[in-house]
Amino acid sequence: MTMQEHARDAPGTATYYYPVVGRKSTGTVSDRLHITDMEKSDPYQFSLFILSYSAVQGVRDTTLGFAIPDVELPAASYFEIAGIHGKPYYEYAGDRKPPQERAADYSQDSPKDTLPTPSRFGGYCTHKSVMFPTWHRPYVMLMEQVVGDIADRIAANIEKQYPSEVGKWVPEAQKLRFPFWDWADPATNPKGLPAVLYEDTVQITLPGGKSATVQNPISYYTYQWGIPSDFTNIYTASSGLTAYFSTWTRSYRHAPSTPQGGTDIAALQTAIEGVASTLSSGIGLLFAFPEGMDPAIAYDNFSNELNESRMIVDYFNSGSLEAIHGIIHGTVGGNGHMTQQDYSAFDPIFFFHHSNVDRLIALWEWCYPEYWMGDGYVYNGTSYSWTQQLGTFAQVYNEQILPAGARGSLTPFRNENGTYWTPEQARFLDAKAYPKYYSYPEFQGVKVDQAATDAERAAGRASIAKYYGFDPQKAATQVDTEAWSHLPVPAPKDSGLPQTFQGIQNYRIFVVLVQLPEFAFNSSYHFELHHNTNGNQTELIGTTTVFTRPNDSPCAACAVRREMGAIVRGVITLPPSLVNDIIVNNGTSGGKATLETTTEAIAQSLSGKLLDASRKVVVTAQGGTNAPNVPSDQVPPPHIVPSGVTLFTAAVAEKADDKTYPVQLYDWQKHNALFTNGWKQEVKQAS
């Protein structure tokens, strides 16, 4: 693919752009593979991928016996593509514009544009918005495209130089798509990060059945042309650690607070193992969205953690994909690149992470094809528009966004005809959708590029939810039903469900809604929910991460959200086995137990922690109304504490005549605020 020049509007006026077409040159749809499956079962694809991903990063091994091509255009370099997500804040090389499109008269060399905070260019990336899923889809396609183009050329060079290899490499290059890492898979994620994603070297296959050990381009990225001038260090006062982005010449994970940097693999693995159950249960709950929701509100709930359509009412809490995705950023990064939005794409694992996010989007939209952002949402009979501050190169102000047309532009990603990708084009992977030339392997009976009946979609979402651990039908058979008998289970028809549904007796699900100020710590940070065990010991139940940017970031959308005091949401599911232990241990003799006494007992058994980006505990809280009050000299600044940590429950309904049909959650009830007696400051935190 080469940069294209198109005449626009008048002779002598041209725009230069790098169109995002994915693997169109292959003319076929092929599956993105899990990276460990590719490594194990597809040695030619894996070798081509490793060599191509290295070449995109500017690293070419000249000792392998065949030519590895250079990246021909700046727009196809790793640095330019990674920079789209945040810093450096300037126009992407693949999206140059003619004078008539520069309505804001922006210049990256002009102090009037670069000195203000935020600068007049507010960046491209969309978070906390219904655009989050669709914007990242062409983004991953762009990386897939440049890696695939180089793989095609490497394969052709090999077969030209080694006639005995003809037919082995070129077909595999044609099938190559960007791999994913399923970080939520309960079968593998408790074991931590796969070695191929962190070891500095990797073994590949060469012509003639030989092998070689080469630098692993997934482990880290090295800046080939120096560190950009707007890269700045981020100091975390609570831990005393600094992320030296202005001096680190490569990407790191869980780095020490030194200008030399480094990656702490042990800390990385411990962190990944710690969030394994949170990730699995969170994804499972995403596939338990009820039927019959308002399509726009359902999509808003699923797509992002700000939920513009929420208004005041919290009637439904299944979490969001964006919130879960943020946990991976903060967990993989630590005091390193993945944790910070402005720098995260410079860690090569970013695109494996987002390939999996895209896979989950594909599964969800296959299961719920009617749920979509539309032109806005309706609340109490009034229509509202979606809004998003997109930045100078797109929309200067906080304007309306739509699924198609100019107000839906997914900048800086252009089609071949020069128009920008839109959310409507980014939807779906089936044959009727706008062509994307990739799919995913069959998963739990679901093939996301294939048409399906309503019954097949229902079966698919039930199967996916159970795979990731959301199976209330099974859980209800494993609790002490007598001890749970006081929990109310009203008739499903009273909540508007069809007569064919019946409530699962003696059972409810328990979830904790966590509401956190986005800009509390001038950096990304974490909330952890713990169960108090013996003495002062606790066990981690779940995590949610605020994935954000520092206050001085040029991100325009962030500035708008900072001014309005944006609150982001995360949902943590309480394991049924834990709830059962609490209910049983608190006793139900005499029939005195109620839902209220049960939720108070649960609250008393919980504690909360806020941790900074390096996972240093900053503030803590004890649950329940009997928790000790926090001394006045240990009360943290109000702007850093959660705006709410609240327990919710819901009843579960199943189809009486078809127990395999997806369960429906209903009768959502809001219960205790868990930490009513305050938060305690454990270390001093800078304002």
C-alpha positions as CSV (number, residue, x, y, z in Angstrom):
1,M,0.0,0.0,0.0
2,T,1.4,3.4,-0.9
3,M,0.6,6.9,0.0
4,Q,-2.0,8.2,-2.4
5,E,-2.4,11.6,-3.9
6,H,-5.9,12.7,-4.8
7,A,-7.0,16.0,-6.4
8,R,-9.6,17.6,-4.2
9,D,-11.9,20.5,-5.1
10,A,-9.6,22.4,-7.4
11,P,-6.6,21.9,-9.6
12,G,-3.3,22.3,-7.7
13,T,-4.9,21.3,-4.4
14,A,-4.1,17.8,-3.1
15,T,-4.2,15.9,0.1
16,Y,-2.0,13.0,1.1
17,Y,-3.2,10.1,3.1
18,Y,-2.5,6.5,3.9
19,P,-5.9,4.7,3.4
20,V,-6.8,2.0,6.0
21,V,-8.0,-1.0,4.0
22,G,-6.7,-3.8,6.2
23,R,-5.6,-6.9,4.2
24,K,-7.6,-5.9,1.1
25,S,-4.7,-6.9,-1.1
26,T,-5.3,-10.6,-0.2
27,G,-8.8,-10.5,-1.4
28,T,-9.9,-12.9,1.3
29,V,-11.1,-13.0,4.9
30,S,-8.8,-14.9,7.3
31,D,-8.9,-15.3,11.0
32,R,-6.8,-13.5,13.6
33,L,-5.2,-16.2,15.7
34,H,-4.4,-16.3,19.4
35,I,-0.7,-15.5,19.6
36,T,0.2,-18.7,21.5
37,D,-1.8,-20.8,18.9
38,M,0.0,-19.1,16.1
39,E,3.4,-19.8,17.7
40,K,2.6,-23.4,18.4
41,S,0.6,-24.4,15.2
42,D,1.5,-22.0,12.4
43,P,5.3,-21.7,12.3
44,Y,5.4,-19.9,8.9
45,Q,2.8,-17.3,9.9
46,F,4.5,-16.8,13.3
47,S,7.9,-16.3,11.8
48,L,6.6,-13.9,9.2
49,F,4.7,-12.0,11.9
50,I,7.8,-11.7,14.1
51,L,10.0,-10.5,11.3
52,S,7.3,-8.1,10.0
53,Y,6.4,-6.6,13.3
54,S,10.2,-6.0,13.9
55,A,10.5,-4.4,10.5
56,V,7.6,-2.0,11.2
57,Q,9.5,-1.0,14.4
58,G,12.6,-0.3,12.4
59,V,14.5,-3.5,13.4
60,R,15.7,-5.8,10.5
61,D,17.9,-8.8,11.2
62,T,20.4,-9.0,8.3
63,T,21.8,-12.4,9.3
64,L,18.9,-14.6,8.3
65,G,19.9,-15.3,4.7
66,F,17.1,-13.3,2.9
67,A,16.1,-9.7,2.5
68,I,13.8,-8.0,5.0
69,P,12.3,-4.8,3.4
70,D,12.2,-1.4,5.0
71,V,9.0,0.5,5.8
72,E,8.5,2.6,2.7
73,L,6.4,5.4,4.2
74,P,6.5,7.3,7.6
75,A,2.7,6.6,7.9
76,A,3.5,2.9,8.0
77,S,6.1,3.1,10.8
78,Y,5.5,1.9,14.3
79,F,6.3,5.3,15.8
80,E,3.7,7.1,13.7
81,I,1.0,4.6,14.3
82,A,1.6,4.4,18.0
83,G,1.6,8.1,18.3
84,I,-2.0,8.3,17.0
85,H,-3.1,7.1,20.5
86,G,-1.5,10.0,22.4
87,K,1.9,11.7,22.3
88,P,3.5,13.2,20.4
89,Y,0.5,15.5,19.7
90,Y,0.8,16.3,16.1
91,E,-0.9,15.3,12.8
92,Y,-0.5,11.7,11.8
93,A,1.7,11.3,8.7
94,G,-1.0,9.3,7.0
95,D,-3.6,12.0,7.3
96,R,-2.1,15.1,5.8
97,K,-4.7,17.7,4.9
98,P,-5.0,20.4,2.2
99,P,-5.3,24.1,3.3
100,Q,-9.1,24.2,3.0
101,E,-9.4,21.5,5.6
102,R,-7.2,23.3,8.1
103,A,-10.1,25.3,9.4
104,A,-8.4,25.8,12.8
105,D,-5.2,27.1,11.3
106,Y,-3.2,24.7,13.4
107,S,0.6,24.5,13.2
108,Q,2.7,22.2,15.3
109,D,5.5,24.8,15.0
110,S,3.4,27.7,16.3
111,P,3.5,28.7,20.0
112,K,-0.1,29.9,19.8
113,D,-1.1,26.3,19.2
114,T,1.5,24.3,21.2
115,L,1.9,26.3,24.4
116,P,-1.6,26.3,25.8
117,T,-2.6,23.3,28.0
118,P,-4.3,21.6,26.3
119,S,-2.8,22.7,23.0
120,R,-5.0,23.5,20.1
121,F,-4.5,20.0,18.8
122,G,-6.5,17.8,21.1
123,G,-5.5,14.4,19.8
124,Y,-7.4,11.6,18.0
125,C,-8.1,8.8,20.5
126,T,-11.6,8.3,21.9
127,H,-12.2,7.1,25.4
128,K,-15.1,7.4,27.8
129,S,-17.4,7.6,24.7
130,V,-19.7,5.4,22.5
131,M,-16.9,5.8,19.9
132,F,-14.5,3.8,21.9
133,P,-15.1,0.4,20.2
134,T,-15.4,1.6,16.7
135,W,-12.4,4.0,16.7
136,H,-10.0,1.3,17.8
137,R,-11.2,-1.1,15.1
138,P,-9.6,0.7,12.1
139,Y,-6.6,1.5,14.4
140,V,-5.8,-2.2,14.8
141,M,-6.6,-2.8,11.1
142,L,-3.9,-0.1,10.3
143,M,-1.2,-2.1,12.2
144,E,-2.5,-5.3,10.7
145,Q,-2.2,-3.8,7.2
146,V,1.4,-2.6,7.5
147,V,2.6,-5.8,9.1
148,G,0.8,-7.9,6.5
149,D,2.2,-5.8,3.6
150,I,5.8,-6.4,4.8
151,A,5.1,-10.1,5.4
152,D,4.0,-10.4,1.8
153,R,7.3,-9.0,0.7
154,I,9.4,-11.1,3.0
155,A,7.5,-14.3,1.8
156,A,8.1,-13.3,-1.8
157,N,11.8,-12.7,-1.2
158,I,12.1,-16.1,0.5
159,E,10.4,-18.0,-2.2
160,K,12.4,-16.2,-4.9
161,Q,15.7,-16.9,-3.2
162,Y,14.9,-20.5,-2.2
163,P,13.0,-22.3,-5.0
164,S,12.4,-25.4,-2.7
165,E,10.3,-23.1,-0.4
166,V,7.8,-22.1,-3.1
167,G,4.3,-22.5,-1.9
168,K,5.2,-22.5,1.8
169,W,5.6,-18.9,2.6
170,V,3.5,-16.7,0.3
171,P,0.1,-18.5,1.1
172,E,0.9,-18.1,4.8
173,A,1.7,-14.5,4.4
174,Q,-1.7,-14.0,2.6
175,K,-3.5,-15.6,5.6
176,L,-1.6,-13.5,8.2
177,R,-3.7,-11.3,10.4
178,F,-2.7,-9.5,13.6
179,P,-2.9,-12.0,16.5
180,F,-4.7,-11.5,19.8
181,W,-4.1,-12.3,23.4
182,D,-7.2,-13.5,25.3
183,W,-6.4,-12.1,28.7
184,A,-9.8,-13.1,30.1
185,D,-9.6,-16.8,29.3
186,P,-10.1,-18.6,32.6
187,A,-8.2,-21.6,31.3
188,T,-4.9,-19.7,30.9
189,N,-5.0,-16.2,32.5
190,P,-4.3,-17.5,36.1
191,K,-0.9,-18.5,34.8
192,G,0.0,-15.0,33.9
193,L,1.4,-13.5,30.7
194,P,2.4,-16.0,28.0
195,A,6.2,-16.1,27.6
196,V,6.0,-15.0,23.9
197,L,4.6,-11.7,25.1
198,Y,7.5,-10.8,27.4
199,E,10.7,-12.7,26.6
200,D,13.3,-10.6,24.9
201,T,14.1,-13.2,22.3
202,V,12.0,-15.7,20.4
203,Q,12.6,-18.7,18.1
204,I,11.4,-18.6,14.5
205,T,11.4,-20.9,11.5
206,L,13.7,-20.3,8.6
207,P,13.9,-21.7,5.0
208,G,15.0,-25.3,4.8
209,G,13.6,-26.3,8.2
210,K,16.2,-24.3,10.1
211,S,15.5,-22.1,13.1
212,A,16.9,-18.9,14.6
213,T,16.6,-17.0,17.8
214,V,15.8,-13.3,17.1
215,Q,14.8,-10.2,19.0
216,N,11.2,-10.4,20.1
217,P,9.3,-7.3,18.8
218,I,6.4,-8.0,21.3
219,S,8.6,-7.5,24.3
220,Y,9.5,-3.9,23.8
221,Y,9.8,-1.1,21.3
222,T,12.9,1.1,20.9
223,Y,12.6,4.6,19.6
224,Q,14.5,4.7,16.3
225,W,14.7,8.4,15.8
226,G,15.1,9.8,19.3
227,I,12.6,10.6,22.0
228,P,10.0,13.2,21.0
229,S,10.4,16.6,22.7
230,D,6.9,16.5,24.3
231,F,7.5,13.3,26.2
232,T,7.6,14.2,29.9
233,N,8.3,12.3,33.1
234,I,5.3,11.4,35.3
235,Y,6.1,11.6,39.1
236,T,3.8,9.7,41.5
237,A,4.0,11.4,44.9
238,S,2.5,8.6,46.9
239,S,5.1,6.1,45.9
240,G,7.9,8.4,45.1
241,L,8.3,6.7,41.7
242,T,9.0,8.4,38.4
243,A,8.2,7.1,35.0
244,Y,11.0,8.6,32.9
245,F,9.3,8.9,29.6
246,S,11.5,11.8,28.6
247,T,14.7,9.7,28.9
248,W,13.7,6.0,28.4
249,T,14.8,5.0,24.9
250,R,12.5,2.0,24.9
251,S,9.2,0.8,26.4
252,Y,9.1,-0.8,29.8
253,R,6.6,-2.6,32.1
254,H,6.7,-2.3,35.9
255,A,9.8,-0.2,35.6
256,P,12.0,1.0,38.5
257,S,12.2,4.7,39.2
258,T,15.5,5.2,37.4
259,P,16.4,7.0,34.1
260,Q,17.9,3.6,32.9
261,G,14.5,1.9,33.2
262,G,13.9,-1.9,33.1
263,T,11.0,-4.4,33.2
264,D,10.2,-6.3,36.3
265,I,8.8,-9.6,35.0
266,A,8.0,-11.0,38.4
267,A,5.9,-8.0,39.4
268,L,4.2,-8.1,36.0
269,Q,3.3,-11.8,36.4
270,T,2.0,-11.3,39.9
271,A,-0.1,-8.4,38.8
272,I,-1.7,-10.3,35.9
273,E,-2.4,-13.4,38.1
274,G,-4.0,-11.1,40.6
275,V,-6.7,-9.8,38.2
276,A,-7.4,-13.0,36.4
277,S,-10.8,-13.7,38.1
278,T,-11.8,-10.1,37.7
279,L,-11.2,-10.2,34.0
280,S,-13.1,-13.5,33.4
281,S,-16.1,-12.6,35.5
282,G,-16.3,-9.1,34.0
283,I,-16.4,-10.4,30.5
284,G,-19.0,-13.1,31.4
285,L,-21.3,-10.4,32.8
286,L,-21.1,-8.4,29.6
287,F,-22.9,-11.3,27.8
288,A,-25.7,-11.2,30.3
289,F,-27.2,-8.0,29.0
290,P,-31.0,-8.4,29.1
291,E,-33.2,-8.5,26.1
292,G,-35.5,-5.6,25.1
293,M,-33.3,-2.8,26.4
294,D,-33.3,0.5,24.6
295,P,-30.6,-0.2,21.9
296,A,-28.7,3.1,22.4
297,I,-28.6,2.9,26.1
298,A,-27.5,-0.8,26.0
299,Y,-24.7,0.1,23.6
300,D,-23.6,3.0,25.8
301,N,-23.5,0.8,28.8
302,F,-21.4,-1.8,27.0
303,S,-19.1,0.4,25.1
304,N,-17.7,2.8,27.6
305,E,-17.2,3.5,31.3
306,L,-18.6,7.1,31.4
307,N,-22.1,6.2,30.2
308,E,-23.4,9.5,28.9
309,S,-26.9,8.2,28.9
310,R,-26.9,7.3,32.6
311,M,-28.3,10.6,33.9
312,I,-29.0,9.8,37.5
313,V,-30.6,6.4,37.6
314,D,-28.4,3.3,38.2
315,Y,-31.0,0.6,37.3
316,F,-28.6,-1.9,35.7
317,N,-25.0,-2.8,36.2
318,S,-23.3,-5.2,33.9
319,G,-20.2,-3.2,33.5
320,S,-18.5,-2.0,30.3
321,L,-15.8,-3.4,28.0
322,E,-13.8,-0.2,28.2
323,A,-13.6,-0.5,32.0
324,I,-12.3,-4.1,31.8
325,H,-9.9,-3.1,29.0
326,G,-8.4,-0.5,31.4
327,I,-7.5,-3.1,33.9
328,I,-5.1,-4.7,31.4
329,H,-3.5,-1.4,30.6
330,G,-2.8,-0.6,34.3
331,T,-1.9,-4.2,35.2
332,V,0.6,-4.7,32.4
333,G,2.1,-1.3,32.6
334,G,2.7,-0.7,36.3
335,N,5.2,2.2,36.4
336,G,5.6,1.9,32.6
337,H,4.1,2.7,29.2
338,M,0.9,0.7,29.0
339,T,-0.5,2.4,32.2
340,Q,-0.5,5.9,30.7
341,Q,-2.9,6.7,27.8
342,D,-0.4,9.1,26.2
343,Y,2.3,6.4,26.0
344,S,0.5,3.1,26.0
345,A,0.6,2.3,22.3
346,F,4.4,2.4,22.4
347,D,4.4,-0.9,24.2
348,P,4.0,-3.5,21.4
349,I,1.6,-5.6,23.6
350,F,-0.9,-2.8,23.1
351,F,-2.1,-4.1,19.7
352,F,-2.4,-7.7,21.0
353,H,-4.6,-6.3,23.8
354,H,-6.7,-4.3,21.5
355,S,-7.0,-7.1,19.0
356,N,-8.6,-9.1,21.8
357,V,-10.8,-6.1,22.7
358,D,-11.9,-6.1,19.1
359,R,-12.6,-9.8,19.2
360,L,-14.9,-9.3,22.2
361,I,-16.6,-6.5,20.4
362,A,-17.2,-8.8,17.5
363,L,-18.6,-11.5,19.7
364,W,-20.9,-9.0,21.5
365,E,-22.2,-7.3,18.4
366,W,-22.9,-10.8,16.9
367,C,-24.9,-11.7,20.0
368,Y,-26.7,-8.3,20.2
369,P,-27.0,-7.0,16.7
370,E,-29.8,-4.6,17.5
371,Y,-27.9,-2.8,20.3
372,W,-26.3,0.2,18.7
373,M,-25.4,3.9,19.4
374,G,-27.9,5.3,16.8
375,D,-28.3,9.0,16.6
376,G,-28.5,9.4,20.4
377,Y,-30.7,8.3,23.3
378,V,-34.0,9.1,24.9
379,Y,-34.4,9.8,28.6
380,N,-37.8,10.6,30.1
381,G,-39.2,11.3,26.6
382,T,-36.5,13.8,25.7
383,S,-33.9,13.0,23.0
384,Y,-30.2,13.7,23.6
385,S,-27.2,13.6,21.3
386,W,-23.9,11.8,21.9
387,T,-21.0,14.2,22.3
388,Q,-17.3,13.9,22.2
389,Q,-14.4,16.5,22.2
390,L,-12.3,15.1,19.3
391,G,-9.7,17.8,18.9
392,T,-8.5,20.3,16.4
393,F,-8.0,18.0,13.5
394,A,-11.5,16.8,13.7
395,Q,-14.0,18.8,15.7
396,V,-12.8,21.8,17.6
397,Y,-15.7,21.9,20.1
398,N,-17.7,19.3,22.0
399,E,-20.0,18.6,19.1
400,Q,-22.6,16.0,18.3
401,I,-21.4,12.7,17.1
402,L,-23.4,10.4,14.8
403,P,-22.8,6.8,13.4
404,A,-22.3,8.0,9.8
405,G,-21.3,11.1,7.9
406,A,-18.9,13.9,8.9
407,R,-20.0,13.9,12.5
408,G,-19.1,10.3,12.8
409,S,-15.5,10.7,11.4
410,L,-13.1,8.2,13.0
411,T,-10.1,10.4,12.5
412,P,-7.3,10.0,11.3
413,F,-8.4,6.7,9.6
414,R,-9.3,7.3,6.0
415,N,-10.9,5.1,3.4
416,E,-9.5,4.8,-0.1
417,N,-11.8,7.6,-1.4
418,G,-10.4,10.0,1.2
419,T,-13.4,10.0,3.5
420,Y,-13.0,9.0,7.1
421,W,-14.1,5.7,8.5
422,T,-17.3,6.0,10.5
423,P,-18.8,3.9,13.3
424,E,-21.4,2.5,10.9
425,Q,-18.6,1.2,8.6
426,A,-16.7,-0.2,11.6
427,R,-19.7,-2.4,12.7
428,F,-19.8,-6.1,12.2
429,L,-17.5,-8.6,10.4
430,D,-20.1,-10.5,8.3
431,A,-20.3,-10.6,4.5
432,K,-22.9,-7.7,4.5
433,A,-20.6,-5.4,6.5
434,Y,-18.1,-2.8,5.2
435,P,-15.1,-5.0,4.2
436,K,-12.5,-5.6,6.8
437,Y,-10.8,-8.8,5.5
438,Y,-10.4,-10.5,8.9
439,S,-12.4,-12.5,11.3
440,Y,-11.8,-14.7,14.4
441,P,-11.7,-18.4,15.0
442,E,-15.0,-20.1,16.1
443,F,-15.5,-19.6,19.8
444,Q,-18.2,-21.4,21.8
445,G,-20.2,-22.1,18.7
446,V,-19.9,-18.5,17.4
447,K,-18.3,-17.5,14.1
448,V,-18.5,-13.8,14.0
449,D,-18.4,-13.4,10.2
450,Q,-21.4,-15.8,9.7
451,A,-25.1,-15.0,9.7
452,A,-27.2,-16.4,12.5
453,T,-30.7,-16.9,13.7
454,D,-32.0,-15.3,16.8
455,A,-31.9,-18.7,18.5
456,E,-28.3,-19.2,17.5
457,R,-27.4,-15.8,18.9
458,A,-29.1,-16.5,22.2
459,A,-27.3,-19.8,22.5
460,G,-24.0,-18.1,21.7
461,R,-24.3,-15.5,24.4
462,A,-25.3,-18.1,26.9
463,S,-22.3,-20.2,26.1
464,I,-19.9,-17.3,26.1
465,A,-21.2,-16.0,29.5
466,K,-20.7,-19.5,31.0
467,Y,-17.3,-20.0,29.5
468,Y,-16.1,-16.8,31.2
469,G,-17.6,-17.8,34.5
470,F,-21.1,-16.2,34.6
471,D,-23.3,-19.2,35.3
472,P,-25.9,-18.3,38.0
473,Q,-27.9,-21.5,37.2
474,K,-25.0,-23.6,38.3
475,A,-24.0,-21.3,41.1
476,A,-27.5,-21.5,42.6
477,T,-27.1,-25.3,43.0
478,Q,-23.9,-24.8,44.9
479,V,-25.0,-22.5,47.7
480,D,-26.8,-23.3,51.0
481,T,-30.4,-22.8,49.7
482,E,-31.9,-22.8,53.2
483,A,-29.5,-20.0,54.3
484,W,-30.3,-18.0,51.2
485,S,-34.1,-18.6,51.5
486,H,-34.7,-15.1,52.9
487,L,-33.5,-13.4,49.7
488,P,-36.5,-12.0,47.7
489,V,-37.2,-13.4,44.2
490,P,-40.3,-11.7,42.8
491,A,-42.2,-13.0,39.9
492,P,-40.3,-12.1,36.6
493,K,-43.6,-11.0,35.0
494,D,-43.8,-8.2,37.5
495,S,-40.6,-6.8,36.0
496,G,-41.9,-7.1,32.5
497,L,-40.4,-10.4,31.5
498,P,-42.5,-12.9,29.5
499,Q,-44.6,-15.5,31.3
500,T,-42.2,-18.2,30.1
501,F,-39.6,-17.0,32.6
502,Q,-39.4,-18.1,36.2
503,G,-37.2,-16.8,39.0
504,I,-34.4,-19.0,40.4
505,Q,-35.4,-19.3,44.0
506,N,-33.2,-18.7,47.0
507,Y,-30.6,-16.9,44.8
508,R,-29.5,-13.4,43.8
509,I,-26.3,-12.1,42.2
510,F,-24.3,-9.5,44.2
511,V,-22.2,-6.9,42.4
512,V,-20.3,-3.8,43.6
513,L,-20.6,-0.6,41.5
514,V,-17.4,1.5,41.8
515,Q,-17.6,5.2,40.8
516,L,-14.2,6.9,40.6
517,P,-13.1,10.5,39.7
518,E,-11.2,10.2,36.4
519,F,-8.5,12.7,37.4
520,A,-8.0,12.0,41.1
521,F,-4.3,11.2,40.9
522,N,-2.9,13.0,37.9
523,S,-2.3,9.5,36.4
524,S,-4.0,6.2,36.0
525,Y,-4.8,4.4,39.2
526,H,-6.6,1.3,40.7
527,F,-9.4,0.4,43.1
528,E,-9.2,-3.0,44.8
529,L,-12.0,-4.7,46.7
530,H,-10.9,-7.1,49.4
531,H,-12.5,-9.7,51.7
532,N,-11.4,-9.4,55.3
533,T,-10.2,-12.8,56.5
534,N,-8.4,-13.7,59.8
535,G,-6.8,-10.9,61.7
536,N,-5.6,-8.1,59.4
537,Q,-5.4,-10.4,56.4
538,T,-7.4,-9.8,53.3
539,E,-8.1,-11.6,50.0
540,L,-8.4,-9.7,46.7
541,I,-11.9,-10.0,45.2
542,G,-11.7,-7.7,42.2
543,T,-10.1,-4.6,40.7
544,T,-11.1,-1.7,38.5
545,T,-8.7,0.7,36.9
546,V,-9.0,4.3,35.9
547,F,-7.0,4.5,32.7
548,T,-6.4,8.2,32.0
549,R,-3.9,10.9,31.3
550,P,-2.1,13.5,33.5
551,N,-3.5,17.0,34.0
552,D,-0.9,18.6,31.6
553,S,-1.8,16.2,28.7
554,P,-2.8,18.0,25.5
555,C,-5.8,15.7,25.2
556,A,-8.7,18.1,24.6
557,A,-11.4,15.6,25.5
558,C,-9.7,15.0,28.8
559,A,-9.7,18.7,29.5
560,V,-13.5,18.8,29.0
561,R,-14.0,15.8,31.3
562,R,-11.7,17.3,33.9
563,E,-13.7,20.5,34.0
564,M,-17.0,18.6,34.4
565,G,-15.5,16.3,37.1
566,A,-16.0,13.1,35.1
567,I,-16.8,10.0,37.1
568,V,-16.0,6.6,35.6
569,R,-17.7,3.3,36.5
570,G,-16.4,-0.2,37.2
571,V,-18.4,-3.3,38.3
572,I,-17.0,-6.1,40.4
573,T,-18.9,-9.3,40.8
574,L,-18.9,-10.9,44.3
575,P,-18.2,-14.7,43.9
576,P,-21.3,-16.7,44.9
577,S,-19.0,-18.9,47.1
578,L,-17.9,-15.9,49.0
579,V,-21.4,-14.6,49.5
580,N,-22.5,-18.0,50.6
581,D,-19.7,-18.2,53.3
582,I,-20.8,-14.7,54.6
583,I,-24.5,-15.7,54.7
584,V,-23.8,-19.0,56.4
585,N,-21.3,-17.7,58.9
586,N,-23.6,-14.9,59.9
587,G,-26.4,-17.4,60.6
588,T,-30.0,-17.4,59.7
589,S,-31.5,-18.9,62.8
590,G,-34.9,-17.8,63.9
591,G,-35.8,-16.5,60.5
592,K,-34.5,-13.1,61.4
593,A,-32.2,-12.7,58.4
594,T,-33.3,-10.2,55.7
595,L,-31.8,-8.9,52.5
596,E,-30.8,-5.8,54.5
597,T,-29.0,-7.7,57.3
598,T,-27.3,-9.8,54.7
599,T,-26.0,-6.8,52.7
600,E,-24.8,-5.2,55.9
601,A,-22.9,-8.4,56.8
602,I,-21.4,-8.4,53.4
603,A,-20.4,-4.8,53.7
604,Q,-18.7,-5.5,57.1
605,S,-16.6,-8.2,55.6
606,L,-15.2,-6.0,52.8
607,S,-12.5,-3.4,52.6
608,G,-11.3,-1.1,49.8
609,K,-8.0,0.2,48.6
610,L,-6.9,2.9,46.2
611,L,-3.5,2.2,44.6
612,D,-1.5,4.5,42.4
613,A,-0.1,3.6,39.0
614,S,2.8,1.7,40.6
615,R,0.3,-0.2,42.8
616,K,1.3,1.6,46.0
617,V,-1.6,1.7,48.5
618,V,-2.6,5.4,49.0
619,V,-5.9,5.2,50.9
620,T,-8.0,2.5,52.5
621,A,-11.5,2.0,53.9
622,Q,-13.3,-0.5,56.0
623,G,-16.9,-1.6,55.1
624,G,-20.1,-1.5,57.1
625,T,-21.8,0.9,59.4
626,N,-19.8,-0.3,62.4
627,A,-16.4,0.4,60.9
628,P,-14.3,2.8,62.9
629,N,-14.4,6.5,62.0
630,V,-11.3,7.8,60.4
631,P,-9.4,10.4,62.5
632,S,-9.6,13.9,61.0
633,D,-5.8,14.1,60.5
634,Q,-5.9,10.9,58.4
635,V,-8.7,11.9,56.1
636,P,-7.5,12.2,52.4
637,P,-8.3,15.1,50.1
638,P,-11.9,14.7,49.0
639,H,-11.0,14.9,45.3
640,I,-9.1,11.5,45.4
641,V,-11.7,9.3,47.1
642,P,-14.4,7.4,45.2
643,S,-17.6,9.1,44.7
644,G,-19.4,5.9,45.4
645,V,-18.8,2.2,46.2
646,T,-22.2,0.6,46.3
647,L,-23.6,-2.9,46.6
648,F,-26.3,-4.0,44.2
649,T,-28.2,-7.2,43.8
650,A,-30.4,-8.7,41.1
651,A,-32.7,-11.7,40.8
652,V,-32.1,-14.2,38.1
653,A,-34.8,-15.6,35.7
654,E,-34.6,-18.7,33.5
655,K,-36.9,-20.0,30.8
656,A,-39.1,-22.6,32.3
657,D,-39.1,-24.7,29.2
658,D,-35.6,-24.1,28.0
659,K,-32.9,-24.0,30.7
660,T,-30.2,-23.5,28.1
661,Y,-31.6,-20.1,27.1
662,P,-29.7,-17.1,28.5
663,V,-30.8,-16.1,31.9
664,Q,-32.3,-12.6,32.5
665,L,-31.3,-10.4,35.4
666,Y,-34.1,-8.4,36.9
667,D,-35.3,-6.7,40.1
668,W,-32.1,-4.7,40.4
669,Q,-31.9,-3.2,43.9
670,K,-29.5,-0.6,45.2
671,H,-28.2,-1.4,48.8
672,N,-25.5,-0.2,51.0
673,A,-22.8,2.3,50.3
674,L,-20.0,0.1,51.5
675,F,-17.6,2.6,53.1
676,T,-19.8,5.1,54.9
677,N,-17.3,5.8,57.7
678,G,-14.7,7.3,55.4
679,W,-11.4,6.7,53.8
680,K,-8.0,6.7,55.5
681,Q,-4.9,8.2,54.0
682,E,-2.0,5.7,54.2
683,V,0.6,7.9,52.5
684,K,0.8,11.5,51.6
685,Q,-0.5,12.3,48.2
686,A,0.3,15.4,46.3
687,S,-2.6,17.6,45.2
